[in-house]
Amino acid sequence: MRVQYLLALSLSALLLALVWNWVQQQKQTDSSAEPKDDGNTTALFGPGCKMPRETNLSCEDFVKRYLGQEPVVLRGVLRSENEAFFAATASAFLREHHGSLPVKISTANSFTGRDWTETDLATYMDSLLRPQDESRAGNQTLYLFGSQQGPAWEDFLRSYHRPTLVYPSESFVEASLGSPSPEALCLGLDADQSKGPGHLSERQDRLTSLSFGLAGAGTGVPFHFHGPGFLQMIHGRKRWFLYPPGSSPDFHPNATTLSWVRTVYPHLTESAKPSHECVLEPGDVIYFPNSWMHATLNLDNYTAFVATFA
């Protein structure tokens, strides 16, 4: 009996050792795919959030403080309403159920969108969704973001609730007559909802457009600017760097954001660093006004996000 007891203890210890060893191997495998941080924990994640962050901000306060004025990170925006979309975009589910979606892959440089490579979502996830190769320039890196069009993508994105259901953007102001007050702009959103989902959907489709993004750790797009909008993190984290309109950041348009963070950012004076920067967590939404220069750096192996241009 004692021999059987000791044998059982030995087998249990062996099993625990095997499990512990497997866990350590998984950790090494996962960490080996991340961009190395040279022992400096702030090198990629930065010094903290250097811009306003608001939780459950009212529409009126958003209009008064930020609309057309300053970027802001918004928390508590339609998170429960988007739970189904968060689940549908989990890696395994997305690959299995939506892998046939057609995608157009662009180069990850400041001229992104000029050259496209066409494939399907499963092929992109299997072959191209990987951490940034630090030896490759931005114009040599393929990146999934933007230009998802057609009935299949419309069906896929239909379950996503846009931040513009809660907060207006500049296009909403331009579409209104005169100079509407914050209360009038926000009342307009409420009025749209009271008229039913069909009316609200028509207004959203007319004034906004969606872009779905999927990328690996260390990837991102260097500095560029365009019209206003929102971006929500679905999975993973993304670091943002923003300068006001008219700024001229020190960067090369074909260098990756990862290269810029490692080689340029550490040597910038405080006055030359981005006026706004922050790491977005899953569920966070960033609002960026028109013509703000910005760059992004994805921080996790599976980073998914949706931009609402408005």
Disulfide bonds with the S-S distance in Angstrom:
Cys49-Cys278 2.04
Cys59-Cys186 1.96
